[in-house]
């Protein structure tokens, strides 16, 4: 009776991949929080250095702007919901009705 069933390794659970994916998302969020913390600390240091050295041209803005763009790209990639939770939208031209003749 059990010969017709597919073999599964001992201890494997279908929800294991879901659990692993959730763990990866959590690790990415933690890493992103660490990146934001480093952004704030380093930029506070740069602003303090700018203020101590005469507060002329605000050169830390270049560092802040470049780093902020990279941080936003990283945040967009890691913090948006997975593709299966974005409302079920399909790309144009990929619907089942369009595929049928």
Phi and psi in degrees as a GROMACS rama.xvg file:
@    title "Ramachandran Plot"
@    xaxis  label "Phi"
@    yaxis  label "Psi"
@TYPE xy
-85.3923  -4.80698  UNK-2
-69.8915  -24.2267  UNK-3
-83.4365  -9.52935  UNK-4
-81.46  145.726  UNK-5
-68.9592  144.509  UNK-6
-80.8384  135.362  UNK-7
-121.368  137.862  UNK-8
-60.1614  149.781  UNK-9
-59.5267  133.039  UNK-10
82.9791  -1.1962  UNK-11
-81.8917  144.678  UNK-12
-132.564  134.69  UNK-13
-57.9603  -26.2305  UNK-14
-84.6817  -0.351083  UNK-15
-62.6967  -41.7472  UNK-16
-65.556  -36.8678  UNK-17
-64.5708  -40.6781  UNK-18
-64.8621  -42.0901  UNK-19
-64.0647  -41.0671  UNK-20
-64.9115  -41.675  UNK-21
-63.6033  -38.8428  UNK-22
-64.2542  -41.7794  UNK-23
-63.5936  -41.8571  UNK-24
-62.5885  -41.6087  UNK-25
-64.1674  -41.6346  UNK-26
-64.3361  -39.1907  UNK-27
-63.8304  -41.6161  UNK-28
-64.2833  -40.8135  UNK-29
-63.8212  -42.8446  UNK-30
-64.3096  -39.0811  UNK-31
-64.1324  -42.0839  UNK-32
-59.2552  -40.8929  UNK-33
-63.2595  -38.8812  UNK-34
-64.717  -40.9487  UNK-35
-65.0417  -41.9034  UNK-36
-60.9114  -45.4769  UNK-37
-62.5178  -40.174  UNK-38
-57.3487  -48.0776  UNK-39
-65.8012  -47.4212  UNK-40
-63.9629  -48.1522  UNK-41
-64.491  -42.0188  UNK-42
-70.4682  -32.7056  UNK-43
-62.8018  -41.011  UNK-44
-62.2469  -43.5059  UNK-45
-65.3361  -39.5136  UNK-46
-66.3058  -39.3417  UNK-47
-63.5662  -42.1528  UNK-48
-63.4457  -40.6709  UNK-49
-62.2443  -44.2161  UNK-50
-66.3881  -40.0142  UNK-51
-69.8748  -32.3412  UNK-52
-88.2649  9.93639  UNK-53
126.772  -12.8929  UNK-54
52.6792  45.4679  UNK-55
-83.2161  -121.873  UNK-56
-62.2335  131.896  UNK-57
-80.6245  77.3698  UNK-58
-69.7954  -25.0804  UNK-59
-61.1186  -17.2423  UNK-60
-61.5797  -32.9984  UNK-61
-65.4741  -43.1103  UNK-62
-66.355  -45.8295  UNK-63
-59.6817  -45.0815  UNK-64
-64.8009  -47.6151  UNK-65
-63.0852  -45.4976  UNK-66
-67.7847  -37.5733  UNK-67
-63.9998  -39.1079  UNK-68
-62.0937  -46.6589  UNK-69
-63.5251  -38.2515  UNK-70
-66.7257  -38.976  UNK-71
-65.6918  -40.9196  UNK-72
-62.9707  -44.469  UNK-73
-63.6934  -42.5615  UNK-74
-63.9506  -40.4103  UNK-75
-63.4768  -40.7414  UNK-76
-70.7342  -33.0985  UNK-77
-101.509  -23.7057  UNK-78
-102.946  -8.71362  UNK-79
-73.0518  155.551  UNK-80
-67.529  155.082  UNK-81
-57.5544  157.105  UNK-82
-59.8667  -28.5254  UNK-83
-80.3234  -4.78144  UNK-84
-115.199  12.9436  UNK-85
-91.319  22.5239  UNK-86
98.2406  5.15154  UNK-87
68.8766  23.4013  UNK-88
-71.7227  144.017  UNK-89
-111.519  156.142  UNK-90
-71.5518  154.983  UNK-91
-60.5325  135.056  UNK-92
86.5115  2.00359  UNK-93
-109.231  11.7145  UNK-94
-77.1027  157.855  UNK-95
-66.3732  -33.7258  UNK-96
-66.5494  -34.8535  UNK-97
-72.7638  -25.4161  UNK-98
-77.4403  -23.0887  UNK-99
-82.9854  144.313  UNK-100
